Amino acid sequence: MKSGDFKTFLKNISKKGLTVLDVSIPKSKYSPIDLSESNKILNRVDVSSSSKLEVFVNNHIKKHDALVAFGGYLEVRNIYKRSNHFNSQDEEERNIHLGIDLWCDTETLIYTPLDGVVHSFKNNTNYGDYGPTIILKHNISEVEFYTLYGHLSLASIEKLKVGQEFKQGDQIATLGDANINGDYPPHLHFQIIKDIQEYFGDYPGVCSEKYLEFFRVNCPNPDILLKIDNFFSL
Ligand SMILES: [Zn+2]
């Protein structure tokens, strides 16, 4: 399937935006946030500190009378510079974000937007990594693809089983906090993955410029399913 076809397929799964967060939060309470290196206001914040980044995110949410700040697909970010996990010496810096982030309260309920089975899960404990992560496998009209949910609570993966089935709209997890999620303010990292390759319970959520062409095709914008941006452009 060509990349354009896969995107069209995803777009047509549902006319209405699907949801991965607590359904009682209306779309009007989502506010786009810019965490890119080109955001000059953010450049005055010490983003290596999860508490300072949290103040920045929470101020944004309050200022916009929102409950969720969202965004980040293909954003080039400085917030990964603090961790060797993204900056090993023999590799180009990984700073381009491949999912959508939904910044909201710890313990927010997380739902699967589509029927799926658990492909894998793992607590990814590197500094700056995902912490507890679930990957679901979907087969919709015989098209296979995966969705990844990162920065979850530990309880989310405690009783989970590979192969466990979930129906669209089932709760699959709750959101973790900075103690468990790789040291970030609480947020869900949601990513679509066409080919999971050899990964298990993990998949790169950030890439370097060198591999961007591959990853942007393999991981299309998750808002194709959520349609949050659409809501704001109507
Ligand atoms: Zn993310």
Residues whose N, C-alpha, C, O or C-beta is under 5 A from the ligand:
A	BS01	ZN	G99 I100 D101 H189
